[in-house]
Amino acid sequence: MDIRHLKAFLAVFEERNITAAAQRLFISQPTLSVTIKQLEEELGATLFVRQPRGVEVSDEARLLYPQARRMVAESEALSRMFRGRENRAPLTLGIEGDIAASHIEAFVRMAHQALPNLLLTLEEGCHGDGRLAVEEMCCEDELFLPLWEESYVMALPLDHPMANAQAGWAPIEDWITCPQHPSHQRLMALYGRSPEAVAGHAGSLQQALYMVAAGVGVAMLPQSLVSGHERIVVRALHLPAPTRRVGLCYAAQALELPTMRGLHEYFQVNRPPAIEAA
């Protein structure tokens, strides 16, 4: 049984006439009759009984009809999914600051695996039908689907005295902090209370990363931001490390969009891989 057989069946069932069904399918009447006969033989059931005018449908045909319609509709939807750009489904997502490139790339790759016909638009900041963001950035009326959970790590310049793993622990006197960032309150306990222990302030974690790489000082940063950076050394903390969750922020009504609902259902089952430590 293939889709050709089911389309032939649907045409005859709906037209109740072999000639009219053949015209609808743009095939000859004998060809249609042979196709229906093949389907009946495969199913082991009589689907139509010829009458002087048209055909009468059997109980088996009535049972098959809704299933055949569903299967043909799914086949056609699958075909449309892989057709040209004009049939792609649009979705706009915002990318909040301090999301690592590795997370963005993994998300986009998996989004296209989930929806091959997706026409994705990425914008910076709080825009679009949903956002790839840290959980702390979600608004009160938004829902959150976590995709990654990662630890903060201590990031040091290459030439920092504490960069050598063999070096003993000493108080850090050159912290780079992000006072306006949502993570600041959770990280304050690690910085110490002396004003002299701060070497600089950054407006974002990404900017703090640049300052560390430039040799200004030390910062607590998410693992994904520092992973693989050539000018930064990571040392394990002697205290439990704070963590953060990265994922999709979205309003409940956004799930009314087929594309957003499809992504949501896909990522609920298929979580992206964790970012490997540097």
Residue pairs with C-beta under 8 A, 6 or more apart in sequence:
1 39
1 42
1 43
3 71
3 72
3 75
4 35
5 35
5 36
5 38
5 39
5 42
6 39
6 68
6 71
6 72
7 25
7 72
8 21
8 25
8 32
8 35
8 36
8 39
9 36
9 39
9 47
9 61
9 64
9 65
9 68
10 65
10 68
10 69
10 72
11 21
11 22
11 24
11 25
11 32
12 18
12 21
12 32
12 36
12 47
12 48
12 55
13 47
13 48
13 57
13 61
13 65
13 68
14 21
15 21
15 24
15 54
16 54
16 55
16 56
16 57
17 53
17 54
17 55
18 29
18 32
18 33
18 50
18 54
18 55
19 29
21 32
22 28
22 29
22 31
22 32
25 32
36 47
36 48
39 47
40 46
40 47
43 60
43 64
45 58
45 60
46 58
46 60
47 57
47 58
47 60
47 61
47 64
48 55
48 56
48 57
48 58
48 61
49 55
49 56
49 58
57 65
80 87
80 117
81 87
81 115
81 116
81 117
82 116
82 117
83 117
85 119
87 117
88 117
88 118
88 119
89 115
89 117
89 118
89 119
89 258
89 259
90 119
90 120
90 121
90 259
91 118
91 119
91 120
91 121
91 128
91 129
91 257
91 259
91 260
91 263
92 120
92 121
92 122
92 123
92 127
92 128
92 129
93 120
93 121
93 122
93 123
93 128
93 129
93 130
93 131
93 132
94 122
94 123
94 124
94 125
94 126
94 127
94 128
94 130
94 131
94 132
94 133
95 104
95 122
95 123
95 124
95 125
95 131
95 132
95 133
96 125
96 126
96 131
96 132
96 133
96 134
96 137
97 124
97 125
97 204
97 205
97 206
98 134
98 181
98 204
98 205
98 206
98 222
98 225
99 132
99 133
99 134
99 246
100 222
100 224
100 225
100 227
100 275
102 224
102 227
102 275
103 132
103 147
103 148
103 224
103 246
103 272
103 275
104 122
104 132
106 272
106 273
107 132
107 147
107 272
108 120
108 122
110 266
110 267
110 270
110 272
111 118
111 120
111 263
111 266
112 118
112 120
113 266
114 262
114 263
114 266
114 267
114 270
115 259
115 262
115 263
115 266
118 259
121 128
129 250
129 254
129 257
129 259
129 260
130 248
130 249
130 250
130 251
130 254
130 260
131 137
131 248
131 249
131 250
132 246
132 247
132 248
132 249
133 246
133 247
133 248
133 249
134 182
134 244
134 245
134 246
135 144
135 146
135 244
135 245
135 246
135 247
135 249
136 182
136 183
136 244
137 182
137 249
138 144
138 249
139 249
141 251
142 249
142 250
142 251
143 249
143 250
143 251
143 252
144 245
144 247
144 248
144 249
145 247
145 248
145 250
145 264
145 267
145 268
146 245
146 246
146 247
147 246
147 247
147 248
147 267
147 271
147 272
148 224
148 245
148 246
148 247
148 272
148 274
148 275
149 243
149 244
149 245
149 246
150 222
150 223
150 224
150 243
150 244
150 246
150 274
150 275
151 222
151 223
151 241
151 242
151 243
152 183
152 187
152 220
152 221
152 222
152 223
152 241
152 242
152 243
152 244
153 220
153 221
153 222
153 223
153 226
153 234
153 235
153 236
153 237
153 241
154 218
154 219
154 220
154 234
154 235
154 236
154 237
155 209
155 212
155 218
155 219
155 220
155 221
155 226
155 229
155 232
155 233
155 234
156 162
156 163
156 212
156 218
156 232
156 233
156 234
156 235
157 163
157 212
157 213
157 214
157 215
157 216
157 217
157 218
157 231
157 232
157 233
158 215
158 231
158 232
158 233
159 215
160 215
160 218
160 233
161 167
161 170
162 169
162 170
162 172
162 218
162 235
163 233
163 235
165 235
169 238
171 192
171 197
172 191
172 192
172 197
172 218
173 194
173 196
173 197
173 199
174 197
174 198
174 199
174 216
174 217
174 218
175 191
175 192
175 197
175 198
175 199
175 217
175 218
175 219
176 198
176 199
176 200
176 201
176 202
176 208
176 211
176 212
176 216
176 217
176 218
176 219
177 184
177 187
177 191
177 198
177 200
177 201
177 202
177 208
177 219
178 184
178 201
178 202
178 203
178 204
178 205
178 207
178 208
178 219
179 201
180 203
181 203
181 204
181 205
183 205
183 220
183 242
183 244
186 242
187 220
187 242
190 220
190 237
190 239
191 197
191 198
199 216
199 217
199 218
200 211
200 216
200 217
202 208
202 210
202 211
202 219
205 219
205 221
205 222
205 225
206 225
208 219
208 221
209 219
209 221
209 225
209 226
209 229
209 232
211 217
211 219
212 218
212 219
212 221
212 232
213 229
213 231
213 232
220 242
222 244
223 234
223 275
223 277
223 278
224 246
224 275
226 232
226 234
226 278
227 275
227 276
227 277
227 278
228 278
229 278
232 278
234 277
234 278
248 263
248 264
248 267
250 260
250 264
254 260
255 261
255 264
